[in-house]
């Protein structure tokens, strides 16, 4: 059966990065791909740019959706719309896999998806790789992936999903069908921060250990400089969203979540900076993070092959 990777890109005011993100998918070798760009009310010209550059490409579907004035700044709504669009167009003669790529991310190189798909076994539902975090302002880069000792469904459901590199994951369409049937939703639209954490827990609850493949292979490059939801969300909303996730997931470690909230409070206290410099971020408890050569990553992000 022919395999195809469908990539959902939620987009909001990403005119400076979206073209490179889409081209990193369309440039994949030895694999059939489709891109679903879901624009969440951009007003910076990003939608017009994507339409101009890719509107005639049959592999690209551009989906504009509205954004209300007080709507949460979250990728949940565009991700749900993109996944639903994929499910509406599925064909019985295709083995379809789904991946999320943010509008300022790019796939690591032109062979990422074909190499990842070649790892799959008959019953594989998730293929999980690593993320290269690149900060062009500070000229630093690091590789991030789940520690092997936490790579079990029970540990992922308890706490390790917090450090799971969810962006660097290929999801079998059959798993998404199961989640739709059992959960009646994919990403929670009531969560502004941590919706991907909550979604990861849904994935793991419907898998067993033998259906997940973990690899240290680099899947994406994620730019860290500039404004993001992570570095702009208020502490109040951060705590509110984490409590909501905790209440939705009974197997989640309450102790870990309380430590995560405490870490956030201390991190935002100007009198605790000395203490925080010696404290590890919650996600890093479960992941390996190694320093990478920034110049090499920079060349890769420009898609200059070695």
C-alpha positions in Angstrom: 0.0 0.0 0.0 1.3 3.5 -0.9 2.2 5.6 2.1 1.5 9.3 2.4 2.4 11.9 5.1 -0.1 14.7 5.7 1.4 17.7 7.5 -0.8 20.2 9.3 0.7 23.7 9.7 -1.3 26.0 12.0 -0.5 29.5 11.0 -1.0 32.9 12.6 0.9 36.0 11.4 3.9 34.0 10.2 4.8 35.8 7.0 8.5 35.7 7.6 8.7 31.9 8.1 5.8 30.1 6.5 7.2 29.7 3.0 10.3 27.9 4.2 8.2 25.7 6.5 5.9 24.6 3.6 8.8 24.1 1.2 10.6 21.9 3.7 7.6 19.5 3.4 7.2 19.7 -0.4 10.9 19.1 -0.8 10.8 15.7 0.9 12.3 12.8 -1.2 10.9 9.3 -1.8 7.6 9.9 0.0 4.2 11.3 -1.0 3.2 14.4 1.0 0.4 16.8 1.4 0.4 20.0 3.4 -2.7 21.5 5.1 -2.0 25.2 6.0 -4.7 26.3 8.4 -4.7 30.1 8.8 -6.1 31.3 12.1 -7.0 34.8 11.2 -3.6 36.2 10.1 -3.5 39.9 9.3 0.2 40.3 8.3 -0.2 39.1 4.7 0.8 35.4 5.5 -2.4 34.0 4.0 -2.0 36.0 0.8 1.7 34.9 0.6 0.8 31.2 1.0 -2.0 31.5 -1.5 0.3 33.2 -4.1 3.1 30.8 -3.6 1.3 27.5 -3.3 -2.3 28.1 -4.3 -1.9 26.1 -7.5 0.0 23.2 -6.0 -2.3 20.2 -5.7 -0.3 19.0 -2.7 -1.2 22.1 -0.6 -4.6 22.8 0.8 -5.0 26.3 2.3 -7.8 26.6 4.9 -8.7 30.0 6.3 -10.6 30.0 9.6 -11.9 32.9 11.6 -10.5 34.2 14.9 -12.8 35.9 17.4 -11.6 38.9 19.3 -11.1 37.1 22.7 -10.2 33.7 21.4 -7.4 31.8 23.2 -4.0 32.1 21.5 -3.7 28.4 20.8 -3.1 26.0 18.0 -6.0 23.7 19.0 -8.6 25.1 16.7 -6.5 25.1 13.5 -5.0 21.7 14.4 -8.5 20.2 14.8 -9.6 21.6 11.5 -6.6 20.3 9.7 -6.9 16.8 11.1 -10.6 16.7 10.3 -9.8 17.8 6.7 -7.4 14.9 6.4 -9.9 12.4 7.7 -12.6 13.7 5.3 -10.2 13.1 2.4 -8.8 9.8 3.4 -8.6 7.0 0.8 -8.6 3.2 1.4 -5.6 2.7 -1.0 -3.4 4.9 1.1 -1.5 4.3 4.4 -1.8 7.9 5.8 0.4 9.4 8.5 -0.1 12.8 10.1 2.4 15.3 11.5 2.2 18.7 13.0 4.6 21.4 11.9 4.4 24.9 13.3 4.7 27.8 10.9 8.2 28.7 12.1 9.5 25.0 12.0 11.1 23.2 9.2 11.8 19.5 8.6 15.4 18.7 9.3 16.4 17.6 5.8 14.8 16.3 2.6 14.9 12.7 3.8 13.3 13.0 7.2 9.9 11.6 6.4 11.0 8.7 4.1 13.5 7.5 6.7 11.0 7.8 9.5 8.3 5.9 7.6 10.7 3.1 6.7 11.1 2.4 10.5 7.4 1.4 10.8 6.3 -2.1 11.6 3.0 -3.7 10.9 1.3 -2.4 14.1 3.2 0.9 14.6 1.0 3.8 15.5 3.6 6.5 16.5 7.1 7.3 15.2 8.8 9.7 17.5 12.1 11.5 16.7 14.1 14.5 18.1 13.8 18.2 17.8 16.7 20.6 17.1 16.0 23.8 19.0 17.8 26.7 17.3 18.1 30.2 18.6 19.2 32.5 15.7 19.5 35.5 18.0 21.9 33.8 20.5 23.4 31.6 17.8 23.0 28.4 19.9 21.3 25.0 19.1 20.5 21.9 21.0 19.0 18.5 20.3 16.1 17.3 22.4 14.6 13.8 22.7 12.9 11.6 25.3 15.2 9.6 27.6 14.9 5.8 27.0 14.0 5.0 30.6 10.8 7.1 30.2 9.7 5.6 26.9 6.9 3.4 28.1 3.2 4.1 27.9 2.7 3.9 31.7 5.5 6.5 32.4 4.3 8.7 29.5 0.8 8.8 30.9 2.0 9.4 34.4 4.3 12.3 33.8 6.9 11.8 31.0 4.5 13.1 28.3 5.5 16.6 29.6 8.9 16.0 28.1 7.8 14.2 25.0 8.9 15.9 21.7 5.3 15.9 20.3 6.1 18.1 17.3 8.6 15.5 16.1 6.1 12.7 15.8 4.3 10.9 13.0 0.9 9.6 13.9 -1.0 6.8 12.1 -4.4 7.9 10.9 -5.9 4.8 12.5 -4.8 6.1 15.9 -6.5 9.4 15.2 -9.7 7.5 14.2 -9.6 5.8 17.6 -9.2 9.0 19.5 -12.0 10.7 17.6 -14.3 7.7 18.4 -13.3 7.5 22.1 -12.5 11.1 23.0 -14.8 12.9 20.5 -12.0 15.5 20.0 -8.3 15.9 19.2 -6.9 19.1 20.7 -8.8 20.8 23.6 -9.8 24.3 22.6 -10.3 25.4 26.3 -6.6 25.1 26.9 -4.4 28.0 25.8 -1.0 26.5 26.9 -0.3 22.7 27.1 -2.9 21.6 24.5 -0.2 19.5 22.9 0.7 17.9 26.2 -3.0 17.0 26.7 -3.1 15.7 23.1 0.0 13.5 23.7 -1.7 11.9 26.7 -4.7 11.0 24.4 -2.3 9.4 22.0 -0.5 7.3 24.6 -3.7 6.1 26.3 -4.6 4.4 23.0 -1.3 2.7 22.3 0.8 0.0 23.9 4.6 0.0 24.1 5.1 -2.1 21.0 3.2 0.3 18.9 5.5 3.3 19.5 8.9 3.7 17.9 11.4 6.1 19.4 14.5 7.3 17.6 17.1 9.9 18.1 17.0 10.9 14.4 16.4 14.6 13.9 12.9 15.3 12.6 12.5 19.1 12.8 14.3 22.4 13.5 12.3 24.7 15.8 13.3 28.3 16.0 13.3 29.6 19.6 14.0 33.3 19.2 11.2 35.8 19.2 7.8 35.8 20.8 6.0 32.5 21.5 3.1 31.3 23.6 5.6 29.7 26.0 7.4 32.9 26.8 4.4 35.2 26.9 1.7 33.3 28.7 0.7 34.7 32.1 1.4 32.6 35.2 -2.3 32.7 36.0 -3.3 31.1 32.7 -0.4 28.7 32.9 -1.6 27.4 36.3 -5.2 27.3 35.2 -4.4 25.3 32.1 -2.3 22.8 34.0 -5.0 22.2 36.5 -7.5 21.6 33.7 -5.1 19.0 32.2 -4.6 17.4 35.6 -8.4 17.1 36.2 -8.9 15.6 32.7 -6.2 12.9 33.1 -6.6 10.7 36.2 -3.4 8.8 35.7 -1.3 11.9 35.6 1.1 12.4 38.5 -0.4 15.1 40.8 3.0 15.5 42.5 4.7 16.2 39.2 2.1 18.7 38.1 2.3 20.6 41.5 6.1 20.7 41.1 5.6 22.1 37.6 3.3 24.8 38.8 5.8 25.7 41.6 8.6 25.9 39.1 6.6 28.4 37.1 5.9 30.5 40.2 9.5 30.5 41.2 10.7 31.2 37.7 8.6 34.4 37.6 9.8 35.6 41.0 12.6 38.1 40.7 13.9 37.2 44.1 14.4 33.5 43.1 16.5 33.9 40.1 19.6 32.5 41.8 17.7 29.4 42.9 16.1 29.0 39.5 19.6 29.0 37.8 20.2 25.7 39.7 16.8 24.2 39.0 16.1 22.0 35.9 13.1 22.9 33.8 10.3 20.3 34.3 10.4 18.9 30.7 14.2 18.3 30.9 13.7 15.8 33.7 12.5 13.4 31.0 14.5 14.4 28.0 18.1 14.5 26.8 19.3 17.8 25.6 22.7 18.0 23.9 24.5 21.0 22.4 24.7 21.1 18.6 26.9 23.0 16.2 24.9 26.1 15.4 26.6 26.8 12.0 25.8 23.3 10.8 22.2 23.7 11.9 22.1 27.1 10.2 23.2 25.5 6.9 20.6 22.7 7.3 17.9 25.3 8.0 18.7 26.9 4.7 18.5 23.4 3.1 22.0 23.4 1.9 22.8 19.7 1.9 26.2 18.5 3.1 
